[in-house]
Amino acid sequence: MTLDKILAISGKPGLFEIVTQTRTGAVVQSLIDKKRITVGAHSNISILSEIAIYTLTEEVPLREVLKKVMEKENGGPTSISHKDGKDALEEYFFNVLPDYDEDRVYASDIKKVIQWYNLLQKNDLLGALETEEEETVTSDEEE
């Protein structure tokens, strides 16, 4: 599975996996409780592979940020909770991504990244971070 199949839906907690697409939207399954819901095309849906974090020089894809968290935590859950205070979250994120743009990356964004990482880790989906890079390298070599 790749991050192309994992979604964040505005107004709904956690992450969702696409089960199937419908004429008017998609059927998705929650990574938290495995319940399936139908979301319409009008819902504000973000695909994880298309999200990036602002740094002082560029935008870093979420996949790269999650990989840095995974390296810091040796593949385990984060040492910090997404419910911790703003200062603790910012300090943790500074250790993961030292040049992140503090003016454009809010504590709420850091909370989401930590919560999403822990959900992916709990559901054994961190392998998707490695898989996508291998696919990218393979397609580059073919050209």
C-alpha positions as CSV (number, residue, x, y, z in Angstrom):
1,M,0.0,0.0,0.0
2,T,1.2,3.5,-0.7
3,L,0.3,6.9,0.7
4,D,-1.8,7.5,-2.5
5,K,-4.5,5.3,-0.9
6,I,-4.5,7.0,2.5
7,L,-6.6,10.0,3.1
8,A,-7.3,12.7,5.7
9,I,-10.9,14.0,5.6
10,S,-11.7,17.4,7.0
11,G,-14.0,17.2,10.1
12,K,-13.3,13.5,10.7
13,P,-10.6,12.2,13.1
14,G,-7.7,10.1,12.0
15,L,-6.8,8.6,8.6
16,F,-8.8,6.6,6.1
17,E,-7.9,4.0,3.5
18,I,-9.7,4.0,0.1
19,V,-11.7,0.8,-0.3
20,T,-13.3,1.7,-3.6
21,Q,-14.3,4.7,-5.7
22,T,-18.0,5.3,-6.4
23,R,-19.7,7.5,-9.0
24,T,-20.2,10.3,-6.4
25,G,-17.2,9.8,-4.2
26,A,-15.5,6.9,-2.4
27,V,-16.0,4.3,0.2
28,V,-13.3,4.6,2.9
29,Q,-12.3,2.6,6.0
30,S,-11.1,4.3,9.1
31,L,-7.6,3.3,10.4
32,I,-8.8,3.9,13.9
33,D,-11.9,1.7,14.2
34,K,-12.0,0.0,10.8
35,K,-15.5,1.3,10.2
36,R,-16.4,2.0,6.6
37,I,-18.1,5.3,5.5
38,T,-19.0,6.9,2.2
39,V,-17.6,10.3,1.4
40,G,-18.9,12.5,-1.3
41,A,-16.7,14.3,-3.9
42,H,-17.7,17.6,-2.1
43,S,-15.9,16.5,1.1
44,N,-12.5,18.2,1.8
45,I,-10.2,15.2,1.2
46,S,-6.4,15.3,1.4
47,I,-4.3,12.5,0.0
48,L,-1.3,12.0,2.2
49,S,1.1,11.7,-0.7
50,E,0.2,15.2,-1.8
51,I,0.8,16.9,1.5
52,A,4.0,18.8,2.2
53,I,5.5,20.7,5.2
54,Y,7.0,24.2,4.7
55,T,10.6,24.7,5.5
56,L,12.7,27.8,5.3
57,T,14.0,26.8,1.8
58,E,11.4,24.5,0.3
59,E,8.4,22.3,0.8
60,V,9.3,18.8,2.1
61,P,6.8,16.0,1.2
62,L,5.0,14.5,4.1
63,R,6.5,11.1,3.2
64,E,10.0,12.5,3.9
65,V,8.9,14.0,7.2
66,L,7.3,10.7,8.3
67,K,10.5,8.8,7.3
68,K,12.5,11.2,9.5
69,V,10.1,10.5,12.4
70,M,10.5,6.8,11.8
71,E,14.3,7.0,11.8
72,K,14.2,9.0,15.1
73,E,11.8,6.5,16.7
74,N,13.4,3.4,15.2
75,G,10.1,2.4,13.6
76,G,8.2,2.5,16.9
77,P,5.5,4.9,18.2
78,T,6.6,8.5,18.9
79,S,8.0,9.4,22.3
80,I,5.6,12.3,22.4
81,S,1.8,12.3,22.2
82,H,-0.2,14.5,19.8
83,K,-2.0,15.7,22.9
84,D,1.1,17.2,24.5
85,G,1.6,21.0,24.8
86,K,2.6,23.4,22.0
87,D,6.2,23.8,23.3
88,A,6.8,20.1,23.6
89,L,5.4,19.5,20.1
90,E,7.5,22.2,18.5
91,E,10.6,21.0,20.3
92,Y,10.0,17.5,19.1
93,F,9.3,18.6,15.5
94,F,12.4,20.8,15.5
95,N,14.5,17.7,16.3
96,V,12.9,15.9,13.3
97,L,12.9,18.8,10.8
98,P,15.2,21.5,12.1
99,D,14.5,24.0,9.3
100,Y,10.7,23.9,9.3
101,D,9.0,27.3,8.9
102,E,7.7,28.2,12.4
103,D,5.6,31.0,10.9
104,R,3.7,28.7,8.5
105,V,3.7,25.3,10.4
106,Y,1.4,25.6,13.3
107,A,1.2,23.4,16.4
108,S,-2.1,21.9,15.0
109,D,-0.1,20.8,11.9
110,I,2.5,19.1,14.1
111,K,-0.2,17.4,16.1
112,K,-1.6,15.9,12.9
113,V,1.8,14.7,11.7
114,I,2.5,13.0,15.0
115,Q,-1.0,11.5,15.1
116,W,-0.8,10.3,11.5
117,Y,2.6,8.7,12.1
118,N,1.3,6.8,15.1
119,L,-1.8,5.6,13.2
120,L,0.4,4.4,10.3
121,Q,2.8,2.8,12.7
122,K,0.0,1.1,14.6
123,N,-1.5,-0.3,11.4
124,D,1.9,-1.5,10.0
125,L,1.7,0.9,7.1
126,L,5.1,2.6,7.5
127,G,6.4,0.2,4.9
128,A,4.5,2.4,2.4
129,L,7.1,5.1,3.0
130,E,9.9,2.8,1.7
131,T,7.8,1.3,-1.1
132,E,7.1,4.6,-2.7
133,E,10.7,5.6,-2.9
134,E,11.7,2.3,-4.5
135,E,8.9,2.8,-7.1
136,T,10.2,6.3,-7.8
137,V,13.8,5.1,-8.2
138,T,12.7,2.2,-10.5
139,S,10.7,4.6,-12.7
140,D,13.7,7.0,-12.9
141,E,16.0,4.2,-14.0
142,E,13.6,3.2,-16.8
143,E,13.7,6.6,-18.4
